[in-house]
Structures are given as C-alpha cells and as structure tokens.
Amino acid sequence: MISTRIRGGLGNQLFQYCAGRALALRHDVDVSLDVRDYDRANAFKVGLGHFGVRTIPAERLPVGREDGIAKALLKVVKGGALRSYREASLGYDLAFADLPDETHLKGYWQSERYFTDFEDQIRDDLRIVTKPSQENVDMLAEIQGCNAVSLHLRRGDYVSNAKFNAAHGTCDLDYYARAAAFVAQRVGDPVIYAFSDDPAWVAENLKLPFEMRFVGHNDGDTNYEDLRLMSACQHHIIANSSFSWWGAWLNPNAEKVVAAPTQWFGDPKKTNPDILPESWHRV
C-alpha cells in the first residue's frame, strides 16, 4: 500500500492524490489518503470525493502532529507504520520513481512528471462524478458553443494573508493583458470566461479587448464545478495557482493553448522548474 498526505485546497489535493496513485500503480498496490490535517479547524475541505478517485481506508499511518501524545506513543510501541518520505524540493524529486511499496508520501508533488507514465488512468480517476447543477449545465453548453478561453485570477488568501502574499504573490493585470493577446494571436477571437475567488473585483478591474463573461456563481463548496467549466474551455490563461493548473490540465485536447506566468512564486528564493508541462507557454 501507498499512502499520501492530503493537505491544502483542491488543487494541492489533486497533485497529492496523483503522486500517490501513480506510485501505487507502479507497485500494483492500493493507495490510501491521509486526511488528518482536516480533523482540526481548516480553511479547506477534502474535495476529492467529487472525483472518481480510487482509494482504500487509511491505516498504519506514521505519527503525525494530529495524533496527540498518547496515540503517538502507542504507534511507536506497536510499530508497523508505513515509512514516511518527504519530497526533496519544490521541483521534481528524482528519487520518487524508486520509492518502495509501503511508503507514506508527504509533500505537494507539483509536477505532471510524477504521474505522466499513468496519464490515461489518472485522467479516468479525475473524472468529476458529482452531477452539475442546472446553472452549470447551462454554462457548459454555452462554453462548448464558442471559442472559450478560461482565465483564472486568484486573489483571496494570496492577497489577505501576508505570508501567502510574500510566498506566492498575484499575477498583475498586465500579465493577463499579455496572456490574452498571446492566446488570441494563436486561436483567433476568443470568448474569455473569467474565474476568480473575487469575481466582483475582476469584473471591475480586468478590462480586455475581447468578449468577457464572468463566472462567480460557484463557491468554495462547489469549486469542483469551476474546474469542470474551466476544463471544458478550449484554451486557458492560468494564474500562479494549482487550481487553474488543473483547470487547464484536465482539458484532454492536445491542441489546447495554455498561457502561464513565467514567475510562479512571489518569493524569488522559491522555484519549481517542473511546474509547467512542456507544451504550455510562459508569458
């Protein structure tokens, strides 16, 4: 069995699941999800249940800070816990493919290189199985009837949380203007569907010379609906966000144009050279 720690928002959860699932497929074993981070107050919820993920119940987890002293001591005395492995860096970890069975993964694993060997199976796992609301059904039909380009502008905790702002920063409006022009040169006249956790701010501040439609009817509990809508678009302009990364990646069209920010982190000391697939374009 392979176990993978799940933490953070839905975009992070998908990377963590896919790394664990790929390693489990490599060993022909099951994968389990360590969701202990969500046993206490958390800004996010586990959203993987809206996808066709294939897991077994978690067991033999290593000691975690959620366990408490008594439970942690009992685990140490009893033994038999999975071996824990933490990713070596933000980029692709070359040791990953050789990790043995009975490994518990801790990290973010933000690169498709962890799971491209099993892409077909991963894409099948990540089918959204929760039925869309009627409003989203109508928007899906609208998207499929035009030259739709998803655009994601993340604000939220990237703006309000000083620590997150320093680490991640936000893509400025000039980036979106350049990215929209870049995509339009390659795909013709686009209809831009703008997604954000602050749709009112985007509608007021983001002005582009293309038809724009602002998507703001889904909330944090139904964010998988936005991923479904994003992935139905033909092309993509993503933020420095794992959420819109997945909105673009889940589109299976090999001819899609994806524009992504050259600088992924606001902190110049942080870098992940493997975050973007080779076919995507840095703007």
C-alpha positions as CSV (number, residue, x, y, z in Angstrom):
1,M,0.0,0.0,0.0
2,I,1.0,3.6,-0.7
3,S,-0.4,6.4,1.5
4,T,-0.3,10.1,0.6
5,R,-0.9,13.0,2.9
6,I,-3.7,15.3,1.7
7,R,-3.5,19.0,2.7
8,G,-4.4,22.4,1.4
9,G,-7.0,23.3,-1.2
10,L,-8.4,21.3,-4.0
11,G,-5.5,21.9,-6.4
12,N,-3.0,20.7,-3.9
13,Q,-5.1,17.7,-3.1
14,L,-5.2,16.6,-6.7
15,F,-1.4,16.8,-7.0
16,Q,-1.0,14.8,-3.8
17,Y,-3.5,12.2,-4.9
18,C,-2.0,11.8,-8.3
19,A,1.5,11.3,-7.0
20,G,0.3,8.6,-4.6
21,R,-1.9,6.9,-7.2
22,A,1.0,6.8,-9.7
23,L,3.4,5.3,-7.2
24,A,0.7,2.8,-6.2
25,L,0.2,1.8,-9.8
26,R,3.9,1.4,-10.3
27,H,3.8,-1.2,-7.5
28,D,0.4,-2.6,-8.4
29,V,-1.0,-1.8,-4.9
30,D,-3.7,0.4,-3.5
31,V,-3.4,4.0,-2.4
32,S,-4.9,5.5,0.8
33,L,-5.4,9.1,1.7
34,D,-4.1,10.6,5.0
35,V,-6.6,13.3,5.7
36,R,-5.7,14.0,9.3
37,D,-5.0,17.7,8.5
38,Y,-8.7,18.2,8.2
39,D,-9.6,16.8,11.6
40,R,-9.0,20.3,13.1
41,A,-10.1,23.8,12.0
42,N,-9.1,24.2,8.4
43,A,-9.7,26.8,5.7
44,F,-10.3,24.0,3.2
45,K,-12.3,20.8,2.8
46,V,-11.4,17.5,1.2
47,G,-12.8,17.7,-2.3
48,L,-11.6,14.5,-3.8
49,G,-14.9,12.8,-3.2
50,H,-16.3,14.6,-6.2
51,F,-13.9,12.8,-8.5
52,G,-13.6,9.1,-9.4
53,V,-10.6,8.6,-7.2
54,R,-9.7,5.0,-6.2
55,T,-8.6,4.6,-2.6
56,I,-8.8,2.3,0.4
57,P,-9.2,3.4,4.0
58,A,-6.1,4.8,5.6
59,E,-4.2,2.6,8.0
60,R,-0.8,2.2,9.6
61,L,-0.1,5.9,9.2
62,P,3.1,7.4,10.6
63,V,3.0,9.5,13.7
64,G,1.6,12.9,12.9
65,R,1.1,16.1,14.9
66,E,-2.7,15.4,14.9
67,D,-2.2,12.2,16.9
68,G,-1.6,13.6,20.3
69,I,1.0,12.2,22.8
70,A,-0.9,9.1,23.8
71,K,-1.7,7.9,20.3
72,A,1.8,8.8,19.0
73,L,3.4,6.7,21.8
74,L,1.1,3.8,21.1
75,K,2.1,3.9,17.4
76,V,5.8,3.9,18.3
77,V,5.4,1.0,20.7
78,K,3.3,-1.1,18.3
79,G,5.4,-0.3,15.3
80,G,4.4,-1.4,11.8
81,A,3.7,2.1,10.4
82,L,4.4,3.0,6.8
83,R,7.8,4.6,6.1
84,S,7.4,8.3,5.6
85,Y,9.1,10.1,2.7
86,R,9.1,13.9,2.3
87,E,9.7,15.5,-1.2
88,A,13.2,16.8,-1.5
89,S,12.4,20.1,-3.2
90,L,9.7,22.1,-5.0
91,G,10.8,20.6,-8.3
92,Y,10.6,17.0,-9.5
93,D,12.2,14.7,-7.0
94,L,14.4,12.2,-8.9
95,A,14.1,9.7,-6.1
96,F,10.4,9.4,-6.4
97,A,10.1,6.7,-9.1
98,D,12.3,4.4,-7.0
99,L,10.4,4.7,-3.7
100,P,9.3,1.3,-2.4
101,D,5.9,-0.1,-1.6
102,E,4.8,0.7,2.0
103,T,5.7,4.4,1.6
104,H,3.8,7.3,3.1
105,L,4.2,10.5,0.9
106,K,4.5,13.9,2.4
107,G,4.7,16.9,0.1
108,Y,3.0,18.8,-2.7
109,W,4.3,17.0,-5.7
110,Q,3.5,19.8,-8.1
111,S,4.6,18.4,-11.5
112,E,2.9,16.2,-14.0
113,R,6.2,14.3,-14.2
114,Y,5.1,12.3,-11.2
115,F,2.2,10.7,-13.0
116,T,2.6,11.1,-16.8
117,D,3.6,7.3,-17.1
118,F,0.0,6.6,-16.0
119,E,-1.8,9.6,-17.6
120,D,-4.7,7.6,-19.0
121,Q,-5.5,6.1,-15.7
122,I,-5.1,9.4,-13.8
123,R,-7.4,11.1,-16.2
124,D,-10.0,8.4,-15.7
125,D,-9.6,8.8,-11.9
126,L,-10.1,12.6,-12.1
127,R,-13.5,12.4,-13.9
128,I,-15.8,14.7,-11.9
129,V,-18.6,12.3,-10.9
130,T,-20.8,14.7,-8.9
131,K,-23.7,15.9,-11.2
132,P,-23.5,19.6,-12.2
133,S,-26.2,22.0,-11.1
134,Q,-28.6,23.2,-13.8
135,E,-26.8,26.6,-13.9
136,N,-23.5,24.8,-14.6
137,V,-25.1,22.5,-17.2
138,D,-26.3,25.7,-19.0
139,M,-22.9,27.3,-18.8
140,L,-21.2,24.1,-20.0
141,A,-23.4,24.2,-23.1
142,E,-22.5,27.9,-23.6
143,I,-18.8,27.2,-23.3
144,Q,-18.9,24.3,-25.7
145,G,-20.6,26.5,-28.3
146,C,-17.9,29.2,-28.6
147,N,-14.2,29.7,-28.8
148,A,-13.9,29.7,-25.0
149,V,-10.8,30.6,-23.1
150,S,-10.7,30.1,-19.3
151,L,-8.9,32.9,-17.4
152,H,-8.2,32.4,-13.7
153,L,-7.3,35.3,-11.4
154,R,-6.6,34.2,-7.8
155,R,-6.9,36.7,-5.0
156,G,-8.3,35.5,-1.7
157,D,-5.6,34.4,0.7
158,Y,-2.9,35.4,-1.9
159,V,-4.0,39.0,-1.0
160,S,-5.3,38.8,2.5
161,N,-2.7,36.5,4.1
162,A,0.6,38.3,4.4
163,K,2.6,35.0,4.5
164,F,0.9,33.7,1.4
165,N,1.3,37.0,-0.4
166,A,5.0,37.1,0.3
167,A,5.4,33.5,-0.9
168,H,3.1,33.5,-3.9
169,G,2.1,37.0,-4.8
170,T,-0.5,37.5,-7.5
171,C,-0.3,37.9,-11.3
172,D,-0.8,41.5,-12.2
173,L,-3.3,42.8,-14.7
174,D,-0.6,43.4,-17.3
175,Y,0.1,39.7,-17.3
176,Y,-3.5,38.9,-18.2
177,A,-3.4,41.5,-21.0
178,R,-0.3,40.0,-22.4
179,A,-1.6,36.4,-22.0
180,A,-4.9,37.2,-23.6
181,A,-3.2,38.8,-26.6
182,F,-0.8,35.8,-26.8
183,V,-3.7,33.3,-26.9
184,A,-5.8,35.4,-29.3
185,Q,-2.9,35.5,-31.8
186,R,-2.9,31.7,-31.9
187,V,-6.6,30.8,-31.6
188,G,-8.5,33.7,-33.2
189,D,-11.1,35.8,-31.5
190,P,-11.7,34.3,-28.0
191,V,-14.6,34.4,-25.6
192,I,-12.9,34.8,-22.2
193,Y,-14.5,33.1,-19.2
194,A,-13.0,34.8,-16.1
195,F,-12.9,32.7,-13.0
196,S,-11.9,34.1,-9.6
197,D,-12.5,33.9,-5.9
198,D,-13.1,37.6,-6.1
199,P,-15.3,37.9,-9.2
200,A,-16.6,41.4,-8.4
201,W,-13.0,42.8,-8.2
202,V,-12.2,41.1,-11.5
203,A,-15.3,42.4,-13.3
204,E,-14.4,46.0,-12.1
205,N,-10.7,45.9,-12.8
206,L,-9.9,43.5,-15.6
207,K,-10.5,45.1,-19.0
208,L,-9.6,43.2,-22.1
209,P,-10.4,43.9,-25.8
210,F,-12.4,40.6,-26.1
211,E,-15.8,39.4,-25.2
212,M,-15.7,38.5,-21.5
213,R,-18.0,36.5,-19.3
214,F,-17.5,36.5,-15.5
215,V,-18.1,33.3,-13.6
216,G,-19.0,33.8,-10.0
217,H,-21.9,31.5,-9.1
218,N,-19.9,28.7,-7.6
219,D,-18.4,28.9,-4.1
220,G,-15.7,27.1,-2.1
221,D,-18.0,24.1,-1.5
222,T,-18.7,23.7,-5.2
223,N,-15.2,24.7,-6.6
224,Y,-15.1,21.4,-8.5
225,E,-17.8,22.9,-10.7
226,D,-15.4,25.7,-11.7
227,L,-12.8,23.0,-12.6
228,R,-15.3,21.3,-14.8
229,L,-16.2,24.5,-16.5
230,M,-12.5,25.5,-16.9
231,S,-11.6,22.1,-18.4
232,A,-14.4,22.4,-20.9
233,C,-12.9,25.6,-22.4
234,Q,-10.8,25.1,-25.5
235,H,-7.8,27.2,-24.2
236,H,-6.5,28.6,-20.9
237,I,-4.9,31.5,-19.2
238,I,-3.9,30.3,-15.8
239,A,-2.7,32.1,-12.6
240,N,0.2,31.0,-10.4
241,S,-2.3,28.6,-8.8
242,S,-2.6,24.9,-8.6
243,F,-6.3,25.3,-9.1
244,S,-6.2,26.8,-12.6
245,W,-3.2,24.5,-13.4
246,W,-5.7,21.6,-13.0
247,G,-8.4,23.5,-14.9
248,A,-6.0,23.5,-17.9
249,W,-4.6,20.1,-17.4
250,L,-8.0,18.4,-17.2
251,N,-8.7,19.6,-20.7
252,P,-7.6,16.5,-22.7
253,N,-7.2,18.4,-26.0
254,A,-3.6,18.0,-27.2
255,E,-4.1,21.2,-29.3
256,K,-5.0,23.5,-26.5
257,V,-3.1,26.7,-25.9
258,V,-2.2,27.3,-22.3
259,A,-0.6,30.6,-21.2
260,A,1.0,30.6,-17.8
261,P,3.1,33.1,-15.8
262,T,6.8,33.0,-16.1
263,Q,7.3,33.6,-12.4
264,W,5.3,31.1,-10.3
265,F,6.3,32.3,-6.9
266,G,6.4,35.8,-5.5
267,D,9.4,34.9,-3.3
268,P,12.4,34.8,-5.6
269,K,14.0,32.1,-3.4
270,K,11.3,29.7,-4.3
271,T,11.3,27.9,-7.7
272,N,9.8,24.9,-9.3
273,P,11.3,24.4,-12.8
274,D,8.9,21.4,-13.4
275,I,5.6,23.0,-12.6
276,L,4.5,23.6,-16.2
277,P,4.1,20.9,-18.8
278,E,6.5,21.4,-21.8
279,S,3.7,22.3,-24.2
280,W,2.4,25.2,-22.1
281,H,3.6,28.7,-22.8
282,R,5.3,31.0,-20.3
283,V,4.2,34.6,-20.6
